[in-house]
């Protein structure tokens, strides 16, 4: 349909403009609704085509099954055979006709479009209506180098660190050093730059200091003119040539030995512009550039390693700043003030603004009003927070804006993990593959990383989990238009919109009683006319009264619930009509009711054939295992299947060739209740980190071969474990064999054959083998064809004594080797001189020598623990590249040759090595920042000689 791209182009262009006219906004809203209608019709037709193709496939399977069954049957009628072929050929050539209902929808769409077009002409709309935001937002704030340091709270440590960095390279001439300060809007990047610019040491050491406010438009000529004026103290003609400017600057800068340049508020992502800007600066002796930005992508253009991420103020610093502005000493008001500071989340701009609003204010109600109100509700004339934050949104590329707005649907502090968020964006059609060979998930990760780089997401210590600063979340809520409805079941509607244009609904919080939600259905914006595309229900007890409304257009259904009633079958009946559904998530923790197992799940699974577009099916947050029906094979678009632990491998899953995620499924070897490991034979799209565990309980070697692990080229990490003892949350694919009712055959040869059959694709980057009971590893381990392998871990392989060629071939990308709890290992040959950076050997009680250690010329980290018989001869010298060295519980270790020749040493730990002795001549070439010497009695004198701390915990010598 040509109409849809044209409409989307108009809407995208409008997104870039400041539209103020209410009638124009309404017109655009109608146009957006029409785009949704067109998208739904196209999607519905594609669903019908897919359903027809599915029927053909079923017919083919049925035909071939019957043919195979009757192939030798002399009574099989030849006419019947010909009729079957004709029927099959006729079915495969058919394209489903457009139904009468769909024709009516198309007519209605055309009618609406004509009406909208007439309105456009009546409103006299033109292509240049509305000022482009990039231009209008450009001068909302200007900065200079001047700062009142007496009003600055905190940032001393940050300033000191950057000043030292700036002054550390002053002896190197003809060098340009660039230090970016990265952080979200309002965090204090400009203030920090001002403090550094005016620091007495900077003023003393740099002959010339220049401050330039850059803003969104990196106008090369304009910036060059600024440099010209600063270096020559002359005004610049408007029509002066760019070549003249750069040549003049080059000549002037030759007079200066050192220059300090601050570029405040950088947004430029064009590397060519940046390189052109730098050309005349190369003529100066030393040039140090400090620039501030919200966008890490700007840093990538600069290609520097000296990145400084500016964090938030501490709670104490935030309170001091607030007190400085509010000037309050009333005890009750101070308690409210502390809550206001917490609300600001350490963002200095917000703290300063709210403190200034309350300056000399004694009315407690007004303080409470500030605490309970949203920041964007403050007086626009004095509210600097919202423009500062909103600029980050306005500067987003057009494809990232809907992704950011969508985050307003989630409860504060509960942003989904990275993968689920990307899957949700996919479900809404926000991610469109534009680069051949890249999946939607890969492009989605690029989208996510860009939002993270622009400080709109914040990393946490929990790996794949991220968060949004409270004020950034509030920004997402404030700019989410009438399409987004956020309900709180207590009746507090965060978005007071009552528009029938709503497309996304989220219900937050747990009500005190179910009556709280019943009234929601009375609101006109939740009538059955609403074509919702998302429903998020984070309320644990409302499903009894919650209706899916006009649910047939849903793309996303996310339900977290603890309580159902007997009407759940009606709820599932609604799911059966959701032909557009892409994402289905059910969380039912603590719900083990009889009707759920006997009624709800079967009812849900009976609907699977109707939701053929579903891409994500996540049922992992249910307490009990699930047995999926064979109809799962009809979900040919399914990409991510996540089941409760213990769920049986579904039969027919081999048909799901788009499947990338499969967890957590159990394979019961020889059990006909579910599929075997061979079911994954054709799942070539399986992606990410894969774990196959419980291998000790499997006997069907042919199933291992059939699984075709070698054909899974998108698997990047593989853990093969003979037990089921590991935490498997980090894996995208988790398949394991159940120990129940299995006969465990103990045969070294059988286990070696299993491991041989599990040979991975040579795209593999990380390999772990745990609890392997064989005596020899297969020939593929260490094979040079694994040129991308970066990490090898061998753990609990207690029968392996080091025999075979395992690590004695140089793999060009291998960076880490870990050998743990290999009780029979006596000797091993490691030849990884070209790339190995990390070596860990732990709990290998029989190992005696590491004679090859000195050949590892790039080794940075060496960790040896609980190796009772390890001994170093005089020839076994540590590589000089080591930065981290640890020897613990090595009772026969008497010396560490080469320890005194480690110029890059940062961390040294020597613990519980009672025989270890270092002579007084063995002085460390550098003092490490971390030095721990514990229970090594023969090192006491050495520590005393060089004034190192010695700790005695165990040995009373």
DAKA-V251818 format. One record per helix or strand of 2 or more residues. SS is the DSSP state (A for helix, B for strand). FROM is the first residue (numbers start at 1). TO is the last residue. If there is no record, write none. Layout:
# DAKA-V251818
[[SS | FROM | TO] [SS | FROM | TO]]
This chain:
# DAKA-V251818
[[A | 2 | 15] [B | 17 | 18] [A | 22 | 70] [A | 78 | 92] [A | 100 | 123] [B | 131 | 132] [A | 133 | 136] [A | 149 | 151] [A | 156 | 167] [B | 175 | 182] [A | 189 | 197] [A | 200 | 205] [B | 208 | 215] [A | 220 | 232] [A | 242 | 253] [B | 258 | 266] [A | 271 | 283] [B | 286 | 293] [A | 296 | 302] [B | 307 | 309] [A | 315 | 326] [A | 331 | 344] [A | 348 | 357] [A | 364 | 372] [A | 375 | 377] [A | 384 | 394] [A | 398 | 409] [A | 418 | 427] [A | 440 | 453] [B | 458 | 459] [B | 466 | 467] [A | 470 | 479] [B | 484 | 488] [B | 504 | 508] [A | 515 | 522] [A | 524 | 526] [B | 534 | 537] [A | 551 | 553] [B | 556 | 560] [A | 568 | 575] [B | 583 | 587] [A | 594 | 605] [A | 608 | 610] [B | 616 | 621] [A | 630 | 634] [B | 640 | 648] [A | 653 | 655] [B | 661 | 667] [A | 677 | 680] [B | 688 | 693] [A | 695 | 697] [A | 701 | 706] [A | 709 | 711] [B | 715 | 721] [B | 733 | 737] [A | 748 | 757] [B | 766 | 770] [B | 791 | 795] [B | 816 | 820] [B | 838 | 842] [A | 853 | 855] [B | 861 | 865] [B | 884 | 888] [A | 899 | 901] [B | 907 | 911] [B | 930 | 934] [A | 937 | 945]]
